[in-house]
Amino acid sequence: MYIEVRLYATLRRYYPSWIAGVSSVEVQPDSRVSDLLNTMKIDTAEVHIIMVNGISSTLDSALQEGDRVGLFPAVGGG
């Protein structure tokens, strides 16, 4: 099944060729967000906010065909 993935800020370095940090990623049925990150070889420690279809989610959240996943690193300020 295919999931739309959006990488934000420093996480874009994992896939610099993606236009605007967006692409489709194929994962196995019954995958969770943690499986998606493993497939993409993204360090889970770097992901601090996960949004699935605009809803705050966790590494254990189940994914469905066509879901939109946004991955955000820690945000700092001064």
N, CA, C, O and CB atoms as a CASP TS submission, in Angstrom:
PFRMAT TS
TARGET T0000
AUTHOR 0000-0000-0000
METHOD Language model
MODEL 1
PARENT N/A
ATOM      1  N   MET     1       0.853  -1.172   0.000  1.00  0.00           N
ATOM      2  CA  MET     1       0.000   0.000   0.000  1.00  0.00           C
ATOM      3  C   MET     1       0.898   1.234   0.000  1.00  0.00           C
ATOM      4  O   MET     1       2.058   1.176   0.408  1.00  0.00           O
ATOM      5  CB  MET     1      -0.970  -0.001   1.226  1.00  0.00           C
ATOM      6  N   TYR     2       0.339   2.346  -0.464  1.00  0.00           N
ATOM      7  CA  TYR     2       1.121   3.575  -0.567  1.00  0.00           C
ATOM      8  C   TYR     2       0.649   4.608   0.442  1.00  0.00           C
ATOM      9  O   TYR     2      -0.548   4.783   0.670  1.00  0.00           O
ATOM     10  CB  TYR     2       1.034   4.147  -1.980  1.00  0.00           C
ATOM     11  N   ILE     3       1.629   5.293   1.046  1.00  0.00           N
ATOM     12  CA  ILE     3       1.409   6.336   2.040  1.00  0.00           C
ATOM     13  C   ILE     3       2.067   7.604   1.512  1.00  0.00           C
ATOM     14  O   ILE     3       3.187   7.547   1.005  1.00  0.00           O
ATOM     15  CB  ILE     3       1.983   5.930   3.453  1.00  0.00           C
ATOM     16  N   GLU     4       1.398   8.743   1.621  1.00  0.00           N
ATOM     17  CA  GLU     4       2.042  10.016   1.290  1.00  0.00           C
ATOM     18  C   GLU     4       2.812  10.486   2.516  1.00  0.00           C
ATOM     19  O   GLU     4       2.254  10.568   3.611  1.00  0.00           O
ATOM     20  CB  GLU     4       0.990  11.094   0.833  1.00  0.00           C
ATOM     21  N   VAL     5       4.079  10.792   2.336  1.00  0.00           N
ATOM     22  CA  VAL     5       4.927  11.220   3.445  1.00  0.00           C
ATOM     23  C   VAL     5       5.417  12.634   3.180  1.00  0.00           C
ATOM     24  O   VAL     5       5.855  12.969   2.079  1.00  0.00           O
ATOM     25  CB  VAL     5       6.123  10.251   3.641  1.00  0.00           C
ATOM     26  N   ARG     6       5.329  13.454   4.221  1.00  0.00           N
ATOM     27  CA  ARG     6       5.840  14.820   4.169  1.00  0.00           C
ATOM     28  C   ARG     6       6.888  14.978   5.257  1.00  0.00           C
ATOM     29  O   ARG     6       6.610  14.802   6.443  1.00  0.00           O
ATOM     30  CB  ARG     6       4.694  15.865   4.339  1.00  0.00           C
ATOM     31  N   LEU     7       8.088  15.310   4.832  1.00  0.00           N
ATOM     32  CA  LEU     7       9.182  15.542   5.774  1.00  0.00           C
ATOM     33  C   LEU     7       9.359  17.037   5.969  1.00  0.00           C
ATOM     34  O   LEU     7       9.336  17.802   5.005  1.00  0.00           O
ATOM     35  CB  LEU     7      10.503  14.893   5.273  1.00  0.00           C
ATOM     36  N   TYR     8       9.533  17.451   7.210  1.00  0.00           N
ATOM     37  CA  TYR     8       9.667  18.865   7.514  1.00  0.00           C
ATOM     38  C   TYR     8      11.028  19.173   8.124  1.00  0.00           C
ATOM     39  O   TYR     8      11.642  18.342   8.794  1.00  0.00           O
ATOM     40  CB  TYR     8       8.559  19.309   8.452  1.00  0.00           C
ATOM     41  N   ALA     9      11.470  20.395   7.868  1.00  0.00           N
ATOM     42  CA  ALA     9      12.703  20.956   8.440  1.00  0.00           C
ATOM     43  C   ALA     9      13.895  20.029   8.227  1.00  0.00           C
ATOM     44  O   ALA     9      14.156  19.605   7.101  1.00  0.00           O
ATOM     45  CB  ALA     9      12.518  21.225   9.936  1.00  0.00           C
ATOM     46  N   THR    10      14.613  19.715   9.288  1.00  0.00           N
ATOM     47  CA  THR    10      15.859  18.946   9.164  1.00  0.00           C
ATOM     48  C   THR    10      15.645  17.506   8.706  1.00  0.00           C
ATOM     49  O   THR    10      16.595  16.866   8.257  1.00  0.00           O
ATOM     50  CB  THR    10      16.582  18.939  10.483  1.00  0.00           C
ATOM     51  N   LEU    11      14.438  16.986   8.805  1.00  0.00           N
ATOM     52  CA  LEU    11      14.186  15.616   8.355  1.00  0.00           C
ATOM     53  C   LEU    11      14.258  15.497   6.830  1.00  0.00           C
ATOM     54  O   LEU    11      14.392  14.395   6.296  1.00  0.00           O
ATOM     55  CB  LEU    11      12.817  15.145   8.848  1.00  0.00           C
ATOM     56  N   ARG    12      14.171  16.619   6.141  1.00  0.00           N
ATOM     57  CA  ARG    12      14.259  16.585   4.666  1.00  0.00           C
ATOM     58  C   ARG    12      15.616  16.100   4.177  1.00  0.00           C
ATOM     59  O   ARG    12      15.747  15.669   3.032  1.00  0.00           O
ATOM     60  CB  ARG    12      13.982  17.969   4.090  1.00  0.00           C
ATOM     61  N   ARG    13      16.609  16.168   5.026  1.00  0.00           N
ATOM     62  CA  ARG    13      17.945  15.729   4.596  1.00  0.00           C
ATOM     63  C   ARG    13      17.977  14.231   4.269  1.00  0.00           C
ATOM     64  O   ARG    13      18.858  13.774   3.541  1.00  0.00           O
ATOM     65  CB  ARG    13      18.978  16.043   5.686  1.00  0.00           C
ATOM     66  N   TYR    14      17.030  13.477   4.800  1.00  0.00           N
ATOM     67  CA  TYR    14      16.979  12.045   4.493  1.00  0.00           C
ATOM     68  C   TYR    14      16.639  11.794   3.018  1.00  0.00           C
ATOM     69  O   TYR    14      17.093  10.811   2.433  1.00  0.00           O
ATOM     70  CB  TYR    14      15.949  11.349   5.393  1.00  0.00           C
ATOM     71  N   TYR    15      15.848  12.675   2.429  1.00  0.00           N
ATOM     72  CA  TYR    15      15.423  12.527   1.036  1.00  0.00           C
ATOM     73  C   TYR    15      15.475  13.890   0.343  1.00  0.00           C
ATOM     74  O   TYR    15      14.434  14.457   0.013  1.00  0.00           O
ATOM     75  CB  TYR    15      13.987  11.920   0.953  1.00  0.00           C
ATOM     76  N   PRO    16      16.674  14.413   0.122  1.00  0.00           N
ATOM     77  CA  PRO    16      16.794  15.760  -0.451  1.00  0.00           C
ATOM     78  C   PRO    16      16.231  15.884  -1.869  1.00  0.00           C
ATOM     79  O   PRO    16      15.952  16.997  -2.316  1.00  0.00           O
ATOM     80  CB  PRO    16      18.237  16.169  -0.462  1.00  0.00           C
ATOM     81  N   SER    17      16.058  14.783  -2.576  1.00  0.00           N
ATOM     82  CA  SER    17      15.536  14.849  -3.939  1.00  0.00           C
ATOM     83  C   SER    17      14.013  15.004  -3.991  1.00  0.00           C
ATOM     84  O   SER    17      13.464  15.312  -5.050  1.00  0.00           O
ATOM     85  CB  SER    17      15.941  13.607  -4.697  1.00  0.00           C
ATOM     86  N   TRP    18      13.333  14.799  -2.882  1.00  0.00           N
ATOM     87  CA  TRP    18      11.880  14.938  -2.861  1.00  0.00           C
ATOM     88  C   TRP    18      11.522  16.412  -3.040  1.00  0.00           C
ATOM     89  O   TRP    18      12.057  17.273  -2.342  1.00  0.00           O
ATOM     90  CB  TRP    18      11.282  14.376  -1.532  1.00  0.00           C
ATOM     91  N   ILE    19      10.632  16.698  -3.958  1.00  0.00           N
ATOM     92  CA  ILE    19      10.197  18.070  -4.178  1.00  0.00           C
ATOM     93  C   ILE    19       9.335  18.501  -3.000  1.00  0.00           C
ATOM     94  O   ILE    19       8.323  17.869  -2.698  1.00  0.00           O
ATOM     95  CB  ILE    19       9.419  18.207  -5.519  1.00  0.00           C
ATOM     96  N   ALA    20       9.743  19.582  -2.336  1.00  0.00           N
ATOM     97  CA  ALA    20       9.045  20.127  -1.162  1.00  0.00           C
ATOM     98  C   ALA    20       8.935  19.108  -0.030  1.00  0.00           C
ATOM     99  O   ALA    20       8.067  19.244   0.832  1.00  0.00           O
ATOM    100  CB  ALA    20       7.651  20.603  -1.557  1.00  0.00           C
ATOM    101  N   GLY    21       9.802  18.086  -0.016  1.00  0.00           N
ATOM    102  CA  GLY    21       9.803  17.102   1.059  1.00  0.00           C
ATOM    103  C   GLY    21       8.634  16.147   1.040  1.00  0.00           C
ATOM    104  O   GLY    21       8.298  15.567   2.073  1.00  0.00           O
ATOM    105  N   VAL    22       7.991  15.964  -0.134  1.00  0.00           N
ATOM    106  CA  VAL    22       6.781  15.140  -0.234  1.00  0.00           C
ATOM    107  C   VAL    22       6.981  14.018  -1.259  1.00  0.00           C
ATOM    108  O   VAL    22       7.523  14.244  -2.340  1.00  0.00           O
ATOM    109  CB  VAL    22       5.559  16.012  -0.622  1.00  0.00           C
ATOM    110  N   SER    23       6.536  12.809  -0.905  1.00  0.00           N
ATOM    111  CA  SER    23       6.555  11.698  -1.842  1.00  0.00           C
ATOM    112  C   SER    23       5.648  10.584  -1.329  1.00  0.00           C
ATOM    113  O   SER    23       5.168  10.624  -0.196  1.00  0.00           O
ATOM    114  CB  SER    23       7.996  11.180  -2.052  1.00  0.00           C
ATOM    115  N   SER    24       5.425   9.588  -2.189  1.00  0.00           N
ATOM    116  CA  SER    24       4.685   8.395  -1.792  1.00  0.00           C
ATOM    117  C   SER    24       5.682   7.300  -1.453  1.00  0.00           C
ATOM    118  O   SER    24       6.704   7.141  -2.121  1.00  0.00           O
ATOM    119  CB  SER    24       3.709   7.932  -2.915  1.00  0.00           C
ATOM    120  N   VAL    25       5.371   6.550  -0.410  1.00  0.00           N
ATOM    121  CA  VAL    25       6.238   5.463   0.033  1.00  0.00           C
ATOM    122  C   VAL    25       5.390   4.201   0.130  1.00  0.00           C
ATOM    123  O   VAL    25       4.283   4.222   0.667  1.00  0.00           O
ATOM    124  CB  VAL    25       6.925   5.795   1.406  1.00  0.00           C
ATOM    125  N   GLU    26       5.921   3.110  -0.393  1.00  0.00           N
ATOM    126  CA  GLU    26       5.208   1.835  -0.319  1.00  0.00           C
ATOM    127  C   GLU    26       5.570   1.128   0.985  1.00  0.00           C
ATOM    128  O   GLU    26       6.747   0.992   1.321  1.00  0.00           O
ATOM    129  CB  GLU    26       5.545   0.935  -1.546  1.00  0.00           C
ATOM    130  N   VAL    27       4.558   0.685   1.708  1.00  0.00           N
ATOM    131  CA  VAL    27       4.741  -0.084   2.936  1.00  0.00           C
ATOM    132  C   VAL    27       3.849  -1.319   2.874  1.00  0.00           C
ATOM    133  O   VAL    27       2.932  -1.399   2.057  1.00  0.00           O
ATOM    134  CB  VAL    27       4.417   0.777   4.197  1.00  0.00           C
ATOM    135  N   GLN    28       4.126  -2.256   3.731  1.00  0.00           N
ATOM    136  CA  GLN    28       3.337  -3.484   3.795  1.00  0.00           C
ATOM    137  C   GLN    28       1.979  -3.203   4.446  1.00  0.00           C
ATOM    138  O   GLN    28       1.872  -2.316   5.293  1.00  0.00           O
ATOM    139  CB  GLN    28       4.099  -4.582   4.580  1.00  0.00           C
ATOM    140  N   PRO    29       0.946  -3.951   4.055  1.00  0.00           N
ATOM    141  CA  PRO    29      -0.343  -3.819   4.749  1.00  0.00           C
ATOM    142  C   PRO    29      -0.153  -4.055   6.255  1.00  0.00           C
ATOM    143  O   PRO    29       0.736  -4.802   6.666  1.00  0.00           O
ATOM    144  CB  PRO    29      -1.389  -4.824   4.166  1.00  0.00           C
ATOM    145  N   ASP    30      -0.977  -3.427   7.049  1.00  0.00           N
ATOM    146  CA  ASP    30      -0.922  -3.526   8.510  1.00  0.00           C
ATOM    147  C   ASP    30       0.319  -2.874   9.102  1.00  0.00           C
ATOM    148  O   ASP    30       0.705  -3.192  10.227  1.00  0.00           O
ATOM    149  CB  ASP    30      -0.972  -4.973   8.926  1.00  0.00           C
ATOM    150  N   SER    31       0.956  -1.956   8.355  1.00  0.00           N
ATOM    151  CA  SER    31       2.122  -1.248   8.871  1.00  0.00           C
ATOM    152  C   SER    31       1.709  -0.187   9.877  1.00  0.00           C
ATOM    153  O   SER    31       0.581   0.306   9.870  1.00  0.00           O
ATOM    154  CB  SER    31       2.912  -0.613   7.729  1.00  0.00           C
ATOM    155  N   ARG    32       2.646   0.145  10.733  1.00  0.00           N
ATOM    156  CA  ARG    32       2.497   1.215  11.709  1.00  0.00           C
ATOM    157  C   ARG    32       3.493   2.311  11.336  1.00  0.00           C
ATOM    158  O   ARG    32       4.344   2.113  10.469  1.00  0.00           O
ATOM    159  CB  ARG    32       2.730   0.696  13.181  1.00  0.00           C
ATOM    160  N   VAL    33       3.386   3.452  11.983  1.00  0.00           N
ATOM    161  CA  VAL    33       4.306   4.550  11.693  1.00  0.00           C
ATOM    162  C   VAL    33       5.750   4.105  11.925  1.00  0.00           C
ATOM    163  O   VAL    33       6.636   4.471  11.152  1.00  0.00           O
ATOM    164  CB  VAL    33       3.975   5.782  12.566  1.00  0.00           C
ATOM    165  N   SER    34       5.997   3.333  12.960  1.00  0.00           N
ATOM    166  CA  SER    34       7.362   2.853  13.230  1.00  0.00           C
ATOM    167  C   SER    34       7.886   2.014  12.064  1.00  0.00           C
ATOM    168  O   SER    34       9.068   2.098  11.731  1.00  0.00           O
ATOM    169  CB  SER    34       7.395   2.026  14.534  1.00  0.00           C
ATOM    170  N   ASP    35       7.026   1.209  11.442  1.00  0.00           N
ATOM    171  CA  ASP    35       7.426   0.422  10.272  1.00  0.00           C
ATOM    172  C   ASP    35       7.789   1.337   9.106  1.00  0.00           C
ATOM    173  O   ASP    35       8.762   1.091   8.393  1.00  0.00           O
ATOM    174  CB  ASP    35       6.299  -0.546   9.857  1.00  0.00           C
ATOM    175  N   LEU    36       7.006   2.385   8.918  1.00  0.00           N
ATOM    176  CA  LEU    36       7.284   3.358   7.864  1.00  0.00           C
ATOM    177  C   LEU    36       8.666   3.981   8.065  1.00  0.00           C
ATOM    178  O   LEU    36       9.452   4.081   7.123  1.00  0.00           O
ATOM    179  CB  LEU    36       6.198   4.455   7.840  1.00  0.00           C
ATOM    180  N   LEU    37       8.955   4.399   9.300  1.00  0.00           N
ATOM    181  CA  LEU    37      10.254   5.010   9.581  1.00  0.00           C
ATOM    182  C   LEU    37      11.391   4.014   9.362  1.00  0.00           C
ATOM    183  O   LEU    37      12.453   4.384   8.862  1.00  0.00           O
ATOM    184  CB  LEU    37      10.292   5.545  11.017  1.00  0.00           C
ATOM    185  N   ASN    38      11.175   2.769   9.730  1.00  0.00           N
ATOM    186  CA  ASN    38      12.199   1.742   9.486  1.00  0.00           C
ATOM    187  C   ASN    38      12.421   1.547   7.992  1.00  0.00           C
ATOM    188  O   ASN    38      13.563   1.448   7.543  1.00  0.00           O
ATOM    189  CB  ASN    38      11.794   0.405  10.138  1.00  0.00           C
ATOM    190  N   THR    39      11.344   1.492   7.223  1.00  0.00           N
ATOM    191  CA  THR    39      11.442   1.350   5.770  1.00  0.00           C
ATOM    192  C   THR    39      12.226   2.515   5.172  1.00  0.00           C
ATOM    193  O   THR    39      13.029   2.327   4.259  1.00  0.00           O
ATOM    194  CB  THR    39      10.038   1.270   5.136  1.00  0.00           C
ATOM    195  N   MET    40      11.988   3.713   5.691  1.00  0.00           N
ATOM    196  CA  MET    40      12.641   4.909   5.164  1.00  0.00           C
ATOM    197  C   MET    40      14.023   5.144   5.768  1.00  0.00           C
ATOM    198  O   MET    40      14.741   6.052   5.349  1.00  0.00           O
ATOM    199  CB  MET    40      11.770   6.114   5.412  1.00  0.00           C
ATOM    200  N   LYS    41      14.393   4.328   6.751  1.00  0.00           N
ATOM    201  CA  LYS    41      15.678   4.453   7.447  1.00  0.00           C
ATOM    202  C   LYS    41      15.838   5.832   8.110  1.00  0.00           C
ATOM    203  O   LYS    41      16.898   6.454   8.048  1.00  0.00           O
ATOM    204  CB  LYS    41      16.834   4.210   6.463  1.00  0.00           C
ATOM    205  N   ILE    42      14.756   6.282   8.739  1.00  0.00           N
ATOM    206  CA  ILE    42      14.761   7.531   9.498  1.00  0.00           C
ATOM    207  C   ILE    42      14.860   7.181  10.972  1.00  0.00           C
ATOM    208  O   ILE    42      14.094   6.359  11.475  1.00  0.00           O
ATOM    209  CB  ILE    42      13.481   8.391   9.204  1.00  0.00           C
ATOM    210  N   ASP    43      15.795   7.799  11.656  1.00  0.00           N
ATOM    211  CA  ASP    43      16.013   7.565  13.086  1.00  0.00           C
ATOM    212  C   ASP    43      14.793   8.048  13.874  1.00  0.00           C
ATOM    213  O   ASP    43      14.467   9.234  13.845  1.00  0.00           O
ATOM    214  CB  ASP    43      17.306   8.288  13.577  1.00  0.00           C
ATOM    215  N   THR    44      14.128   7.145  14.567  1.00  0.00           N
ATOM    216  CA  THR    44      12.913   7.508  15.312  1.00  0.00           C
ATOM    217  C   THR    44      13.191   8.552  16.389  1.00  0.00           C
ATOM    218  O   THR    44      12.291   9.305  16.761  1.00  0.00           O
ATOM    219  CB  THR    44      12.298   6.267  15.951  1.00  0.00           C
ATOM    220  N   ALA    45      14.412   8.608  16.892  1.00  0.00           N
ATOM    221  CA  ALA    45      14.759   9.586  17.929  1.00  0.00           C
ATOM    222  C   ALA    45      14.705  11.020  17.387  1.00  0.00           C
ATOM    223  O   ALA    45      14.582  11.968  18.163  1.00  0.00           O
ATOM    224  CB  ALA    45      16.161   9.290  18.489  1.00  0.00           C
ATOM    225  N   GLU    46      14.794  11.184  16.080  1.00  0.00           N
ATOM    226  CA  GLU    46      14.764  12.518  15.480  1.00  0.00           C
ATOM    227  C   GLU    46      13.351  13.008  15.189  1.00  0.00           C
ATOM    228  O   GLU    46      13.153  14.189  14.903  1.00  0.00           O
ATOM    229  CB  GLU    46      15.566  12.521  14.206  1.00  0.00           C
ATOM    230  N   VAL    47      12.373  12.120  15.259  1.00  0.00           N
ATOM    231  CA  VAL    47      10.988  12.481  14.945  1.00  0.00           C
ATOM    232  C   VAL    47      10.263  12.771  16.255  1.00  0.00           C
ATOM    233  O   VAL    47      10.122  11.899  17.112  1.00  0.00           O
ATOM    234  CB  VAL    47      10.264  11.339  14.141  1.00  0.00           C
ATOM    235  N   HIS    48       9.801  14.029  16.394  1.00  0.00           N
ATOM    236  CA  HIS    48       9.154  14.423  17.646  1.00  0.00           C
ATOM    237  C   HIS    48       7.666  14.661  17.501  1.00  0.00           C
ATOM    238  O   HIS    48       6.927  14.576  18.482  1.00  0.00           O
ATOM    239  CB  HIS    48       9.799  15.657  18.183  1.00  0.00           C
ATOM    240  N   ILE    49       7.216  14.958  16.293  1.00  0.00           N
ATOM    241  CA  ILE    49       5.787  15.145  16.053  1.00  0.00           C
ATOM    242  C   ILE    49       5.408  14.312  14.834  1.00  0.00           C
ATOM    243  O   ILE    49       6.055  14.380  13.789  1.00  0.00           O
ATOM    244  CB  ILE    49       5.429  16.662  15.841  1.00  0.00           C
ATOM    245  N   ILE    50       4.348  13.527  14.990  1.00  0.00           N
ATOM    246  CA  ILE    50       3.831  12.692  13.905  1.00  0.00           C
ATOM    247  C   ILE    50       2.367  13.050  13.707  1.00  0.00           C
ATOM    248  O   ILE    50       1.570  13.028  14.645  1.00  0.00           O
ATOM    249  CB  ILE    50       4.005  11.157  14.216  1.00  0.00           C
ATOM    250  N   MET    51       2.030  13.381  12.463  1.00  0.00           N
ATOM    251  CA  MET    51       0.645  13.676  12.122  1.00  0.00           C
ATOM    252  C   MET    51       0.202  12.677  11.052  1.00  0.00           C
ATOM    253  O   MET    51       0.873  12.521  10.033  1.00  0.00           O
ATOM    254  CB  MET    51       0.482  15.157  11.624  1.00  0.00           C
ATOM    255  N   VAL    52      -0.913  12.011  11.279  1.00  0.00           N
ATOM    256  CA  VAL    52      -1.489  11.115  10.281  1.00  0.00           C
ATOM    257  C   VAL    52      -2.854  11.690   9.918  1.00  0.00           C
ATOM    258  O   VAL    52      -3.759  11.753  10.749  1.00  0.00           O
ATOM    259  CB  VAL    52      -1.603   9.625  10.815  1.00  0.00           C
ATOM    260  N   ASN    53      -2.982  12.105   8.664  1.00  0.00           N
ATOM    261  CA  ASN    53      -4.215  12.735   8.182  1.00  0.00           C
ATOM    262  C   ASN    53      -4.620  13.931   9.041  1.00  0.00           C
ATOM    263  O   ASN    53      -5.802  14.163   9.296  1.00  0.00           O
ATOM    264  CB  ASN    53      -5.348  11.715   8.155  1.00  0.00           C
ATOM    265  N   GLY    54      -3.598  14.691   9.483  1.00  0.00           N
ATOM    266  CA  GLY    54      -3.846  15.904  10.253  1.00  0.00           C
ATOM    267  C   GLY    54      -4.127  15.686  11.727  1.00  0.00           C
ATOM    268  O   GLY    54      -4.476  16.629  12.436  1.00  0.00           O
ATOM    269  N   ILE    55      -3.980  14.452  12.199  1.00  0.00           N
ATOM    270  CA  ILE    55      -4.251  14.127  13.604  1.00  0.00           C
ATOM    271  C   ILE    55      -2.955  13.683  14.272  1.00  0.00           C
ATOM    272  O   ILE    55      -2.226  12.846  13.739  1.00  0.00           O
ATOM    273  CB  ILE    55      -5.343  13.016  13.724  1.00  0.00           C
ATOM    274  N   SER    56      -2.676  14.251  15.442  1.00  0.00           N
ATOM    275  CA  SER    56      -1.481  13.870  16.187  1.00  0.00           C
ATOM    276  C   SER    56      -1.481  12.365  16.438  1.00  0.00           C
ATOM    277  O   SER    56      -2.480  11.799  16.881  1.00  0.00           O
ATOM    278  CB  SER    56      -1.399  14.642  17.522  1.00  0.00           C
ATOM    279  N   SER    57      -0.346  11.725  16.148  1.00  0.00           N
ATOM    280  CA  SER    57      -0.265  10.269  16.222  1.00  0.00           C
ATOM    281  C   SER    57       1.026   9.841  16.900  1.00  0.00           C
ATOM    282  O   SER    57       1.844  10.673  17.292  1.00  0.00           O
ATOM    283  CB  SER    57      -0.360   9.650  14.824  1.00  0.00           C
ATOM    284  N   THR    58       1.196   8.527  17.032  1.00  0.00           N
ATOM    285  CA  THR    58       2.376   7.966  17.683  1.00  0.00           C
ATOM    286  C   THR    58       3.065   6.970  16.753  1.00  0.00           C
ATOM    287  O   THR    58       2.555   6.655  15.678  1.00  0.00           O
ATOM    288  CB  THR    58       1.992   7.284  19.015  1.00  0.00           C
ATOM    289  N   LEU    59       4.212   6.487  17.172  1.00  0.00           N
ATOM    290  CA  LEU    59       4.934   5.480  16.397  1.00  0.00           C
ATOM    291  C   LEU    59       4.112   4.207  16.233  1.00  0.00           C
ATOM    292  O   LEU    59       4.314   3.456  15.279  1.00  0.00           O
ATOM    293  CB  LEU    59       6.267   5.157  17.061  1.00  0.00           C
ATOM    294  N   ASP    60       3.194   3.961  17.153  1.00  0.00           N
ATOM    295  CA  ASP    60       2.385   2.744  17.126  1.00  0.00           C
ATOM    296  C   ASP    60       1.091   2.896  16.312  1.00  0.00           C
ATOM    297  O   ASP    60       0.324   1.941  16.191  1.00  0.00           O
ATOM    298  CB  ASP    60       2.046   2.335  18.540  1.00  0.00           C
ATOM    299  N   SER    61       0.849   4.076  15.762  1.00  0.00           N
ATOM    300  CA  SER    61      -0.383   4.304  14.995  1.00  0.00           C
ATOM    301  C   SER    61      -0.407   3.458  13.725  1.00  0.00           C
ATOM    302  O   SER    61       0.581   3.388  12.994  1.00  0.00           O
ATOM    303  CB  SER    61      -0.523   5.791  14.636  1.00  0.00           C
ATOM    304  N   ALA    62      -1.544   2.820  13.475  1.00  0.00           N
ATOM    305  CA  ALA    62      -1.719   1.994  12.277  1.00  0.00           C
ATOM    306  C   ALA    62      -1.900   2.887  11.058  1.00  0.00           C
ATOM    307  O   ALA    62      -2.464   3.977  11.152  1.00  0.00           O
ATOM    308  CB  ALA    62      -2.930   1.039  12.433  1.00  0.00           C
ATOM    309  N   LEU    63      -1.416   2.412   9.914  1.00  0.00           N
ATOM    310  CA  LEU    63      -1.531   3.146   8.660  1.00  0.00           C
ATOM    311  C   LEU    63      -2.487   2.428   7.712  1.00  0.00           C
ATOM    312  O   LEU    63      -2.600   1.202   7.718  1.00  0.00           O
ATOM    313  CB  LEU    63      -0.148   3.316   8.003  1.00  0.00           C
ATOM    314  N   GLN    64      -3.171   3.233   6.899  1.00  0.00           N
ATOM    315  CA  GLN    64      -4.097   2.709   5.892  1.00  0.00           C
ATOM    316  C   GLN    64      -3.679   3.251   4.525  1.00  0.00           C
ATOM    317  O   GLN    64      -3.030   4.293   4.435  1.00  0.00           O
ATOM    318  CB  GLN    64      -5.584   3.102   6.225  1.00  0.00           C
ATOM    319  N   GLU    65      -4.051   2.544   3.474  1.00  0.00           N
ATOM    320  CA  GLU    65      -3.778   2.986   2.107  1.00  0.00           C
ATOM    321  C   GLU    65      -4.193   4.446   1.935  1.00  0.00           C
ATOM    322  O   GLU    65      -5.306   4.833   2.291  1.00  0.00           O
ATOM    323  CB  GLU    65      -4.518   2.090   1.086  1.00  0.00           C
ATOM    324  N   GLY    66      -3.279   5.253   1.381  1.00  0.00           N
ATOM    325  CA  GLY    66      -3.586   6.644   1.079  1.00  0.00           C
ATOM    326  C   GLY    66      -3.440   7.618   2.228  1.00  0.00           C
ATOM    327  O   GLY    66      -3.682   8.811   2.046  1.00  0.00           O
ATOM    328  N   ASP    67      -3.050   7.147   3.414  1.00  0.00           N
ATOM    329  CA  ASP    67      -2.848   8.061   4.540  1.00  0.00           C
ATOM    330  C   ASP    67      -1.794   9.100   4.188  1.00  0.00           C
ATOM    331  O   ASP    67      -0.909   8.852   3.369  1.00  0.00           O
ATOM    332  CB  ASP    67      -2.433   7.285   5.809  1.00  0.00           C
ATOM    333  N   ARG    68      -1.900  10.277   4.822  1.00  0.00           N
ATOM    334  CA  ARG    68      -0.911  11.338   4.693  1.00  0.00           C
ATOM    335  C   ARG    68      -0.199  11.454   6.031  1.00  0.00           C
ATOM    336  O   ARG    68      -0.825  11.726   7.056  1.00  0.00           O
ATOM    337  CB  ARG    68      -1.571  12.702   4.269  1.00  0.00           C
ATOM    338  N   VAL    69       1.115  11.247   6.016  1.00  0.00           N
ATOM    339  CA  VAL    69       1.909  11.269   7.247  1.00  0.00           C
ATOM    340  C   VAL    69       2.863  12.444   7.191  1.00  0.00           C
ATOM    341  O   VAL    69       3.646  12.577   6.250  1.00  0.00           O
ATOM    342  CB  VAL    69       2.687   9.937   7.445  1.00  0.00           C
ATOM    343  N   GLY    70       2.797  13.295   8.201  1.00  0.00           N
ATOM    344  CA  GLY    70       3.730  14.406   8.351  1.00  0.00           C
ATOM    345  C   GLY    70       4.679  14.103   9.485  1.00  0.00           C
ATOM    346  O   GLY    70       4.250  13.731  10.578  1.00  0.00           O
ATOM    347  N   LEU    71       5.983  14.259   9.232  1.00  0.00           N
ATOM    348  CA  LEU    71       7.001  13.981  10.239  1.00  0.00           C
ATOM    349  C   LEU    71       7.793  15.260  10.528  1.00  0.00           C
ATOM    350  O   LEU    71       8.325  15.898   9.619  1.00  0.00           O
ATOM    351  CB  LEU    71       7.948  12.838   9.766  1.00  0.00           C
ATOM    352  N   PHE    72       7.858  15.616  11.803  1.00  0.00           N
ATOM    353  CA  PHE    72       8.509  16.854  12.223  1.00  0.00           C
ATOM    354  C   PHE    72       9.603  16.558  13.245  1.00  0.00           C
ATOM    355  O   PHE    72       9.420  15.706  14.114  1.00  0.00           O
ATOM    356  CB  PHE    72       7.477  17.837  12.810  1.00  0.00           C
ATOM    357  N   PRO    73      10.748  17.257  13.149  1.00  0.00           N
ATOM    358  CA  PRO    73      11.779  17.132  14.170  1.00  0.00           C
ATOM    359  C   PRO    73      11.427  18.006  15.366  1.00  0.00           C
ATOM    360  O   PRO    73      10.408  18.696  15.360  1.00  0.00           O
ATOM    361  CB  PRO    73      13.162  17.517  13.604  1.00  0.00           C
ATOM    362  N   ALA    74      12.271  17.974  16.387  1.00  0.00           N
ATOM    363  CA  ALA    74      12.088  18.875  17.522  1.00  0.00           C
ATOM    364  C   ALA    74      12.214  20.315  17.006  1.00  0.00           C
ATOM    365  O   ALA    74      13.026  20.608  16.128  1.00  0.00           O
ATOM    366  CB  ALA    74      13.139  18.581  18.665  1.00  0.00           C
ATOM    367  N   VAL    75      11.405  21.187  17.563  1.00  0.00           N
ATOM    368  CA  VAL    75      11.427  22.586  17.155  1.00  0.00           C
ATOM    369  C   VAL    75      12.039  23.384  18.279  1.00  0.00           C
ATOM    370  O   VAL    75      11.624  23.267  19.432  1.00  0.00           O
ATOM    371  CB  VAL    75      10.003  23.110  16.805  1.00  0.00           C
ATOM    372  N   GLY    76      13.024  24.195  17.948  1.00  0.00           N
ATOM    373  CA  GLY    76      13.686  25.011  18.963  1.00  0.00           C
ATOM    374  C   GLY    76      13.445  26.481  18.698  1.00  0.00           C
ATOM    375  O   GLY    76      13.062  26.877  17.597  1.00  0.00           O
ATOM    376  N   GLY    77      13.666  27.253  19.684  1.00  0.00           N
ATOM    377  CA  GLY    77      13.504  28.690  19.546  1.00  0.00           C
ATOM    378  C   GLY    77      14.391  29.417  20.528  1.00  0.00           C
ATOM    379  O   GLY    77      15.032  28.802  21.380  1.00  0.00           O
ATOM    380  N   GLY    78      14.425  30.695  20.408  1.00  0.00           N
ATOM    381  CA  GLY    78      15.331  31.436  21.278  1.00  0.00           C
ATOM    382  C   GLY    78      14.721  32.576  21.936  1.00  0.00           C
ATOM    383  O   GLY    78      15.387  33.280  22.695  1.00  0.00           O
TER
END
